[in-house]
Structure formats: C-alpha cells, structure tokens
Amino acid sequence: MDINLISDTVTKPSAGMLDAMMNAEVGDDVFKNDPTINALEEKVAALFGKEAALLFPSGTMANQTAIKVHTQPGDQLIADKYAHIYNYEGGGVSFNSGVSCKLLDGHRGMVTASQVEAAINPPDFYHSPLTTLVSLENTTNKGGGACWDLEEMKAIRKVCDDHGLKYHLDGARLWNAMVAKQQSPKDFGALFDTISVCFSKGLGCPVGSMLVGSKADMDKALRIRKIFGGGMRQAGYLAAAAIYSIDHQWERLAEDHRKAREIGDVLQTLPFIKSIEPLETNILIFNLTDRVDEQEFLKLLNDHGVRIITMGQGKLRIVTHMDYTDEQHEYFIDLIKRLPVKKATV
Ligand SMILES: *Cc1c(COP(=O)(O)O)cnc(C)c1O
C-alpha cells in the first residue's frame, strides 16, 4: 500500500479531466486570447456574482496579488495568527507589498468582529501603520479545516464598511466549506471585495487558482500578476481542468469529509491519541499522548505504507482527498485499530 494523506494537493488528474485537457481549445492568454481561460474566468466570476476573475498559477500568487491591490506600502492588514498569508507564503506580505500583519488570537483560525474592530489602528494617529485590509481564511488550513459562520463574516464586513477597510477571503478550500455547510459562492461573493480559490486542492487539478472581484480590482490585479511573473500563455489546458473539476469533482468533496470523519471516529477510541480537533471537512488534526514519540509514530505509519504530516508542536495532520480510494480507506481504518504503538520511556 502507498497511501498519501499529507495533503489534498497530491492528487493526479482523473481520466475525465485529462480528456477535457486534451480537447481544450487554447490561445495566448497574455493577449487575452485563450478561449478556455476566458470561459473559466467568466464561469467563476458568475458563480460568485462578481464582475471579473483572473487565473493564477498558485493560490499564493492570487492572495499576494489581492493584498497588493488593496494596500499601499506601510499599511497594516488584520488576520488570524494561523493565516496562510502570514505563515506559509514566504513573508510575501512584507516582501511584495511592504505591509505588516496585525495577528489576532482567534479560535481554530477564526476571529470575531469585535476582535477585528479592536485591532484597527486609529487613522488619525499617524505613529501607527494605517489599517487598510482584513483577510480571512475559509476553510482554515492550520485551524483544521474549520468553516466560518456566515453571520460572523457579515459582522466583520460591517466593521470593514464602518472603517473603510478592504475585505479579502483566502478561499483555497472554500469549495470544501460550501459543500460541508451547503453554502453558495454568492453568499461569499456578496461579502468580500476579493476571494481567492484553488483548483489544485480538493478539486483535484494539477495547477491553478483564481481571484474574483470587481472589474476595477481585476484590472489592477492583471498588472500585478504580470509584475509577479504570473502571466501564462496557452494555459487553457489548465483552465479546462478547472472547468471540469467544478462541474464533476466539486460535489464529491462530501466523500472526503465522510472519510475524514470515519478516521476521526476511530482515532478517538485509541489509547495513544490525546485529542482530536473538531472535524468539519477533510483536514484532521490530532495530538498524540505525551508518552508516544511523534517521529516513531510517523515512521511506524510509514512502514505500513501510510504517509501523514506533522505541523509541529505535537500536532499531526491527515488530509483526505480524491485519490484516497475506498480500498485504501478500509486498509487504513483497519491498520490504525491494530497499530502496535509503543510508549516511549519518559
Ligand atoms: C494551499 C493554500 C493556499 C495556496 O497555496 P499554493 O500552494 O500557493 O497554491 C492559500 N491559502 C490556503 C489556506 C491554502 O491552504
């Protein structure tokens, strides 16, 4: 067995997706002449009820572009301490935009409207950086795939309106949240100035992310994407994969969520597990008891053909995905029940 549960980015294109890619009509997108990319951008903009959308090679570039669109050097943005834009984008907020982050101590990667409001620097106090942007994440990655309550997002929108702040959503796994919570893209499109989404996570594409927003913001984003080196030529092959994934591989995320829940249900009963974080989508974060050595545990799983990842501070992560088959699931569930975990001598 070779079961890879380190991330939902490890999937390979399905037969149907490869077929769609092979049959794509393409052109040079830097000249805006790729019909498949144009179709994808129109499709996703319409889904979210936004004026325009722009294809990016990565979610990082889509987020970093949004931050650049909404800020000036010296500004400050507000985000949760777990935010991907702060922790896992190479320091791009300062490198690309010259912006600092005010990090909030949220719960599972989510913050409240009152926390946001309290974090805004008074605009007339010129000693402090000017707060101009609030960035949220749904589902939260480091927060264990947690899904936001729409009402809290609405309350934060109001805070942004009251203080003239822009509002961005890192929706790399928003597809999962929408399936888990039965929400629609327009629920989010109505609240945020810009939203980034990834096709390369649960939807199973090899490459691709998208930013949606107003026509004016996407015109700015086009220029910034060029500066970041993200203009692609005959990338319609990738857009064809993305269109296919929305039409055929979005609803099935419910299956990944079910499998994660079933793994969680078993883990909960095992003596070497200290705690499992609440499980809402396809990301399962758990802690081993202090008496079990993390590296030995990872090696033991690996020796049995299963790869999972550590997030540091004793947190281990399992992510279910499209290429995690029913057969692998059965094997893994059976394996963890009989896993010979040795207690470290402490
Ligand atoms: C994966 C991810 C991204 C984007 O990552 P890329 O690897 O650059 O595509 C952004 N935000 C979150 C929360 C993610 O999980």
The ligand as an SDF file (V2000), in Angstrom:
LIG
                    3D

 15 15  0  0  0  0  0  0  0  0999 V2000
   -2.8550   25.8850   -0.2720 C   0  0  0  0  0  0  0  0  0  0  0  0
   -3.3000   27.1560    0.2810 C   0  0  0  0  0  0  0  0  0  0  0  0
   -3.0510   28.3650   -0.3840 C   0  0  0  0  0  0  0  0  0  0  0  0
   -2.3000   28.4750   -1.6950 C   0  0  0  0  0  0  0  0  0  0  0  0
   -1.2550   27.6350   -1.8310 O   0  0  0  0  0  0  0  0  0  0  0  0
   -0.4580   27.4150   -3.2010 P   0  0  0  0  0  0  0  0  0  0  0  0
    0.3440   26.2300   -2.8770 O   0  0  0  0  0  0  0  0  0  0  0  0
    0.3250   28.6360   -3.4350 O   0  0  0  0  0  0  0  0  0  0  0  0
   -1.4490   27.1890   -4.2900 O   0  0  0  0  0  0  0  0  0  0  0  0
   -3.5250   29.5240    0.1800 C   0  0  0  0  0  0  0  0  0  0  0  0
   -4.2260   29.5040    1.3190 N   0  0  0  0  0  0  0  0  0  0  0  0
   -4.5070   28.3740    1.9760 C   0  0  0  0  0  0  0  0  0  0  0  0
   -5.3180   28.4280    3.2110 C   0  0  0  0  0  0  0  0  0  0  0  0
   -4.0450   27.1570    1.4790 C   0  0  0  0  0  0  0  0  0  0  0  0
   -4.3330   26.0340    2.1490 O   0  0  0  0  0  0  0  0  0  0  0  0
  1  2  1  0
  2  3  1  0
  2 14  2  0
  3  4  1  0
  3 10  2  0
  4  5  1  0
  5  6  1  0
  6  7  2  0
  6  8  1  0
  6  9  1  0
 10 11  1  0
 11 12  2  0
 12 13  1  0
 12 14  1  0
 14 15  1  0
M  END
$$$$
